[in-house]
Structure formats: C-alpha cells, structure tokens
Amino acid sequence: MDAAGRPLPPSAVAALAGAGLVVGAARHLAAVPVPPGADTVTLGPLAPALDRLAAAHAAGQPAVVLASGDPGFFGVVRRLRAAGLPVRVLPAVSSVAAVFARAGLDWDGAVVVTAHGRELGPALNACRALPAVAVLTAPDAGAAEIGAGLAGWSRRLVVAEHLGTPAERVTWTTPQGAATRAWADPHVLLSLAATDGDPGVRPARRPGTAERGEVAGRSGDTGPAGDDAPVRVGRVRADNQPAAAPVGGWALPESAYRHRDSMITKAEVRALAVARLRPRLGRLVWDIGAGSGSVGIECALLGAAVIAVERDPTAPVAGNAARHGVDVRVVTGDAPAVLAGLPDPDAVFVGGGGTDVLSAVADRRPDRVVVTLAALDRVAPAVHLLRRAGYTVTGSQLTAARLADLPGGSIRLAATNPVVVLTGERQ
C-alpha cells in the first residue's frame, strides 16, 4: 500500500478481489475493500499470521498480505520467504522514497538504516557519520532518541509521521527540537548534514508555508543555523556505494594531510591502527590527541562516526576532514576531563596523553582500544593498565624503512622512528 496515500493500482485490486485470506495491520485492513467471505488476520505478532498463510497456501487458498510501501525494503517479504512461502510482490512507493519526496530532496546519495527490532546505536552512528541517512524507527528508537544522540553534530532532521494518512505530518527540526518532543508511531526520520556556506538544498518550503499536515519552524525547532539552513544529501559516488570503502583507499601518505613538524601518525603505523580499530558504518570511534586527525579521518572514510579530541584549537584536524569530505566532530579540550560528556565509543585510538587518559578510556569499556607509543618506558604501564581493566592486550613494534634517492640514481633506505602499537580487546 502506497505511503503516498494513492489508491491501489489495478493489479493489487485484482489480487485482493480474489483473496480468500487477507493479512494486514488494522489500519491496512480498514483502508481496503476486503472481499466478502474472505478470512482476515490482524497483525500483531507475525508468527500466527505466518502459520495461517502456510495453511492457506497448502489448501490452495489465495492469500494477500497488506504492507506499507515496498514490502521488499526492510519489510515482510524476507519473513515470508524464510517461512517457505512463494511470494508475488506488488510494491508501492516506500516510506523512505515518500519522505524524501515530501522534503523535496534527491536521495541517490543517501544511506538507509533501520532501528526497528535492532539496537539503536548503529543507526545513530550512521547519522553521525554520513551527510544523509534515512532511519526506519521503532518505539523508543525514534526521532526523540536519535535527536538526543545527535547533540554536538550539525544536523537538520525531517520527521515524517503517519505517511499517507489524513494525520500525516512532516516536520523539519533540529536534534534538540526532536529530543524534546513526543512523536507518533510509525514515523520515518531523515538526518541531513548542514553545509557551511557551500551551495546546498534548502527545505522544500519555508516555515509558515506548510502544506496539509506539515509542520516547520515550531517554537523550539529553530537551531543556531536557522530553519532555512542549507542541507546536503551527499554526492553520488561513481561506484554507487555511499557508505563503502573509499575509492582512494586508506593509509594515505602524510602529504594528504596538513600537519605540523611531521607530527602525524605515519602511513605504515596508521594502516595497522585503522585495521585494529575496525571502523565501519554503525560504529563510533574516538581519536584522542588527534592533531592532524589522520587516523580518525581514515576511520570516517570507512564509514564510522568519529569524534576527534584535541587540546589545541588551531590543530588542522577540522580542515583536513573537510578536505577529505568527511564529517568528523572535533571536541577541543584537555583529556581526560573533556571525555566525560561524550557518547560511549565502540573503539578508541589514543595517540596522545598519559595513563590518566588511557584509564579514562578503559572506564568507558569500548570494545577495542588502540594505543601508539614512541617511548618504551610507557609500554609496560599501558599494557598493565589495560589488562587490569579486563582487556586482552597484543602489541607490535613497527619499524619502517622508506625508499630514498641518492645522487647518481642510487636508492637507499631511510629509517623512520619505531613505534609500538598496542591493541586492547575487551574480554
């Protein structure tokens, strides 16, 4: 059934007319002409409905399942197929397509995730990491919770409630505005990154010109950037993979980043550190002592949400992130004090600070902690601290020698400083 609220197409009408069993939510059953004499099952738990459908199929009785939008898109088709039922799919406009249409935005550069029946964390981290994310929500994992989790990230949210019904409402708001309101279920959320002076897409209608059921610019819904702040949906990558590994790879040369006096994690060390952090879409990584931000930026290029912690407000991490087209949240302040208010990470890279920083990180219980150390006298204390905190610790010393030219066309090897890389994995 179309989330846009249009009537059923002729093929769906014909299938419904011949059904001996019709399964659907109460709102769906009430919206269609159920054939006289047909049995109905109102969806609550899916298992009883699957049993009835299997029995109808075994008896040769035609059955119809009603669903919103495209049932093959995070929908019921997967469960029907898993139950061994042969399925003919007659899709309508998906709720995600409908909400992007309501917002007047293109969405071929967007990523779609779901929090329905799953932990909210991965969906929230996708919103933190990428410029355009559509979230299929669930009770207690919706706009209010996502808005609260996006505090500190520059985002505009679009919340679409009751799509395709007379009660439909589409609201442009800020994370703060979303967090302080109650939202009707079901709803779909768009998380859109704000631009910083670049050309962008603006809300389809200015506040005060809402169409039926649309709300914009309510009291409490205006962020620092204003209701008409530009947003971006994200570029369409040449490989059609908005959240896949970067085309240019990772472990990039130091020349790919602005840095001061060679204070940057070298490419050879960075390759191992990023591998140990295991960044991907849905995970949150802290980069502590970020400096140039090279480790965090490469985690962001691989789809992770990243918070870069750096005491120097003039450090080039923000500029480097912009240069590489990733959204890294930069938090300026002294660790460990500044870590207290940050959302819990899945993995942490500690490139600066002493054992007090490492202790504060371990107290937050991330799955993985990666530490790089140039001073050997700091290795044993770090290992013992992580072990006491319940981590299994492995480590390697990396010593690289790079090719360098000599006069006359000869080539030599130029040694880089050795670095110890420790990896703590939570038991």
N, C-alpha and C positions, 0 to 999 in steps of 0.2 A: 504494500500500500504506500502511495506516494507521500513522502514527508512534506511535499509542497501543497498537499491538500487537494490535488486534482482528482476527478473521478477515475474509477478503474478503467483500464483500456479494454477493448473488446475481447482480447484473448483471456484476460483474467475474469471478465464477466462470464464468458463461456465455461471456463473451468469451474467457477463457483456454482454455476447453474446445474452442472452435472454431478456435484459432490454429494456423497452420502454421509460424509463426516467432515465437519469444519472445526478446525482447532485455531484458537487465537486468544489474545488478551481481551478482556471485557470491552475495552474501548474499540477494538477492531471488530468484534462480533456485532457491536451495536451500530457500526457505521456501514455495514454491507447488507445486501439482501440475501440472507441465508435461505436456501431452498426449503419449501415446506416439507416436513418429514425428515429432514437431514438431522443427524445427531450432532451435537456440539460439545466441545470440551473447552472450558475456560482455563487459560493458562495460569498456573501458579508454579509449583514445581514441574519441571519438564518431564521427569521420568514417567508419571502416569500417562501423560499425553503420548509419549513415545510408545508405550505399551498399547494404547488404543489404536495408534496409527499402524503399528505392526500387525495387530489383529485385523484391521480393516484391509490392509494390503493382502494378507493371507486369504481373506474371504473374497478378494476381488472387488472390494468396495472402493470407489474413487474417493479420495480424501484431499482436502485443501488445508494448508497451513497459512494463516494470515500473519504477516510480519511487516514492520515499518521499513520503508526504503528498500535497500538492496540486501536480501537475506543472506547473500554470499559474502558480505563485507562485515566481518565481526558479527555474524548473525547465526540463524538457526540451521543453515544448510550443513554446517560442519557436524552438528549433533545428529541431524537426520541421516547423514551419510555414515557416521560412525555406528549408528544403530542398524545399518544394513538396508536402509530403505532406498529404493530408486527414486530419484528426485528430478522433477522438471521445474526449473526455476523461471519465474516470470518477474524480473526485478522492476523496481520503480526507482525514483531518484533517492539516493542515500541521504541520510540525515546530514552527513558531512558535506556533500555537494550542495544540499539545500542551504546550510548555514553560510557557506562561503558565498553562495548566490545572494542571500539576504544582505550580506555585508558588502556586496559589490566588488569582490576580490577574486583575482585568479588564484589557483591553488595547486598548479602543477609543480611548484617548488616546495610544497608543504609535506609534512610527515603526519601520519595518523597513528595514534596510540589509543589504548583503552585502559581504563581503570575499573571496568566492570568485572567484578569477580576476581580481581587481582589486587596486589599491593599497589598503593598509590605512588610510592617512591619512584619507580622507573618512569611513569608518565610525567610526574612533576619534574624530574631531572631532564626529560626531553624538552619540556617547556623552558627550562633554564638554559639549555644548550643551544637550541635552534631558533631561527627567527620566525618560523611559522609552524605551529603544531595544532592539530585538532585532537581533542580528547573526548572520547565517549565515556561519560561519567556514570557514577552509581551513587546511591545514598551513602553519605559520609565519605565520599571520594569524588566531590564535585567542585563547583566554582568557588565555594567558600574555603574549602581546604586547599585548593590549588592557589587561590589568591593569597592566602596566608603564607604558603610556602614560597611564593614569588617575591616576598618582601626583600628589597635590595636589588632586584632585577628590573630593568626598564622595560615594561611590557604594557600593551593595551590588550584587554580581554573583550571578547564578544561572547555573550552567553545567550543561547537560544533555548527558550523553554517552550514546551508543548508545540513543537513544529507541526504545521499542517492542521492545527485545530483552531477553533474560534478563540481559544485562550492564548494563541501564540504571542510570544513576546521576545524581541531581540534587543539586547542591551549592550551598549558599549560602556566599558567601565575600566577602572584601574584595579590592580591586585588588591589594594587597600579597600576599595569600594566593594569588590567581590567578597572579601573576607568578612565584611561586617553586615552581610545581608543573608536572608534565607532564600533559597532558590527552589523552584518546583521541580519535581522529578516527573518525567525524564527531561534532561537538558544536555545540550552539546556545547562545548567550550572551544573557542579559538584563542590561542596565545600568540600574540604578534609583537615582534620586537619593534621598538621605536627607532626611527632614524635619527641621525644627529646632523641635521641640516642638509642631508642628501635628498634628492628627489624621491618621493615615496608615494604610497597610496593612502589617501585620506578616507575617513569614514564615509560611507555612501551618502549619508545625509547629515547635515549639521544639527546640533542639538536644537530642539524646538520644532523640527520639521519631520517628526517621526510619523511613519505610516501606521496602519492598524496594528495594535499590539506591540509597537516598537517603543523602546524607552531609551533616551540618550541624555547624558548630562544631568542626571538627577543630583540632588543635593548629596554630597558625599562621594560622587562618582567622578569628580574632576581632579586629576593628578597634576603634578607640577608642570607637565608639558602641555596641559590643556586638553579639552575634548577634541579639538581638531588637529591633534598632533599627528604627523605622518607616521605611518607604519609600513613595514615591508614584509612581503610574503616569502622572499628568498629567491635567489636566482635559480633558474633551471640548469642543472649540471648537464654537460654534454653526454655523460653516461647514464642520465636519468636515475641517479641514485642520490637523493637529497641527504641521506644520512650514512652513506657508505664511506669506506676508507678514501682519503684524499687522493686525487689524481696524481698530485706531485709527490706523494709518499710522505715519509716522516724521517726522523733523524737527519734533518736538513743541515746543511753546512752553517757554520756560525755567521757567514756573510748574509744569511737570510734574516738575521735579526740585528737590530740596533743593540749595542751593549757597550759597557764602559770598561776600558782597560782589560779586555778579554775576560771580564767577569761573567762568564756564561758556561753552562753545562755543555761540555764538548759533545760533538755528534756521536762519537763512539760510546760514551757514557750514557748519553740521552737515549740511544737506541735500547740499551738494556733496561734503563729506568722506566721508560714508557712500556716496554714489554712486561715488566714486573707489575706495573700499576694496572694493567689490563683495562684500559679505558674503552668504553663503548657506549652506545646510546642507552640511556636509562641509569647511568652511574654518575655519581658526584665525586670529583677529585679536588682535593686541596693541594695547592702548590705553595709551600711556605718558604719564605725567603726568595720570592720569585725573581727579583732582579729583572732580567730581560724577558722573563716569562716563557722561555723556550719549551720547558717541559710541559707546563700547563697548556700552552698553545697547541702543542702536538697532541695532547690528550683531547683537546677540544676539536681538533681536526679529525679525530677518530670518533667523534660523536658524543663525548662525555660532557656533562656540565662541569664547569671549572670555577673555583674561587682561588684567585691569586692573592696571597698575603705578602705585603711588602712594607717595610718601615719607612722607606724613602719615597716621599710623594712625587719626586721627579724621576723615578725609575722609568725606563722605557717600556714596561710591560703593556700598558694600555695601547700605546702607539703600535707596538708590534702585533698585538691582537687585531687591531683594526687593519693593519697591513695584510694580515693573512685571512681576513674576512671571518673571524670567529668572535663569538660573544663570551668574553672572559670577564667575570665580575672581579674587580680589583678592590681589595679592602686594605686600606692604609692604616698601619699602626704597629705597635710592638707586640710580637708574640712572646709569651702565650696569652697575655691579657686579652688581646683582640679576638682570640678564637672563641671566647665564651658564648657570644651571641650568634655564631654561625650554625647553619643546619648541619646535621651529622653527615660525615663523608663516608663513601664506600672505600676509598683509597686515599692515601696521603703521601705526597713527596715532600721530604724535609731536606731542603738544600741549604738551610741556614738556621742558626740558633743552637743553643746548648741542650743539655739533658733536661732542663726545665721545659723546653718546648716539646721535646720528644715525650716526656712524661705526660704533658697535657694532651698530646695527640693520642697516646695509648689509652688514656682515660676515656676517650670518646669511642673506643672499640671499633675502629674501622676494620674491614676485612683484611686489608693489606697496608703495610707501611714500608716505604722505600726511603732509605737514607743514603746520601753520598757524603763521604768523609775523605778529606785530603790529609788530615793529621792522624797518624797512627795511634797516638795516645787517647784518642776519642773513640776508638773502635770498641774496645772491651767494655767500657761503661755503657755504650749504646746497646751492645749485644745483651748484657746482663739485664738492663732495664726492660728491654722488650721481652726477654724470657720470663722475668718476674711478672710481667703484665699478661702472660698467657699466650705469647706468640712463639711459633717455631721460626727460628732465625737461620737464614742461609746468607752467605756472602762471598764476594769475589773481589779480587784486586784487578783492575783494568789498567793495563799499560799499553798504550798505543804508540806506534812509530809511523809517522806520515812521510810520504814521498816528498822530497825537496830537491830542487835543481842545484847542480854545481856548475861552475864555469866549464866551458868546453863540452857541454852536453851530457856530462855525467849526472848520476842521480844518487842521492844519499837518503838515509832515513833520519828524520828529526823526531826525537822522543818528546812526547807530551807528559805532563805530570801524572804520576799514578794516582788513581782514585779507588777507594774501597766502596763498593755498593752492597749495602745490607738490605735484605728483604725479610720483613716480619709478616708471617701469615697467621691469622688468628686461629687458634685450635678449637 
